[in-house]
């Protein structure tokens, strides 16, 4: 299922948790990646780096 893509710039360095909070995104509803690397909420994103925030979908 394709996801809507939204781009935003945030000054760094910032913790992933702070980026999500500023964007109004609950950390339990997404995963954050940088390239092929999964980021935790405490990892820092430096100025100029790109991350992806992907919605987590589950069901039965």
HUHU-V917794 format. One record per pair of residues at least 12 apart in sequence whose ideal C-beta (glycine too) atoms are under 10 Angstrom apart, sorted by the first residue. I is the first residue (numbers start at 1). J is the second residue. D is the distance in Angstrom with one decimal. If there is no record, write none. Layout:
BEGIN
i=<I/I>
j=<J/J>
d=<D/D>
END
This chain:
BEGIN
i=<1/1/3/3/3/3/3/4/5/6/6/7/8/8/8/9/9/9/10/10/10/10/10/11/11/12/12/12/12/12/12/13/13/13/13/13/14/14/14/14/14/15/15/15/15/15/15/15/16/16/16/16/16/16/16/16/16/16/16/16/17/17/17/17/17/18/18/18/19/19/19/19/19/19/19/20/20/20/21/23/25/25/27/27/27/28/28/29/29/29/29/29/30/30/30/30/30/31/31/31/31/31/32/32/32/32/32/33/33/33/33/33/34/34/34/34/35/35/35/35/37/39/39/39>
j=<55/57/52/53/54/55/57/55/52/23/53/50/22/23/53/47/48/50/22/23/45/47/51/47/48/44/45/46/47/48/49/44/45/46/47/49/44/45/46/47/49/39/40/41/42/43/44/45/30/32/34/39/40/41/42/43/44/45/51/53/32/40/41/42/43/41/44/45/32/39/41/44/45/51/53/32/41/53/41/53/53/55/40/41/53/41/56/53/54/55/56/57/52/53/54/55/56/52/53/54/55/56/45/51/52/53/54/50/51/52/53/54/49/50/51/52/49/50/51/52/51/51/52/53>
d=<9.2/7.1/9.4/9.3/6.7/6.0/9.3/9.2/9.1/9.0/8.8/9.1/9.2/7.0/9.7/9.5/9.4/9.9/6.9/8.3/7.9/8.8/9.5/6.1/9.9/7.5/5.5/4.7/3.5/7.0/6.7/4.7/6.6/5.0/6.5/8.9/6.7/5.6/8.6/8.7/9.8/9.7/9.4/7.0/6.1/7.0/5.7/7.7/9.8/5.2/9.3/5.2/6.8/5.0/7.2/5.4/7.8/6.4/7.5/9.0/9.5/8.8/4.0/6.7/9.0/9.0/9.4/9.3/8.1/9.8/9.4/9.9/6.5/7.6/8.2/7.5/7.3/7.3/9.6/7.7/6.6/9.2/9.7/5.4/9.9/10.0/8.0/9.6/9.9/6.4/5.9/9.5/9.6/5.1/6.1/5.8/6.0/8.8/7.8/5.2/8.5/6.0/8.7/5.7/7.1/5.4/7.7/10.0/6.7/5.0/8.2/6.8/6.6/7.1/5.0/7.5/9.8/8.5/9.1/8.8/9.6/6.6/9.5/9.6>
END
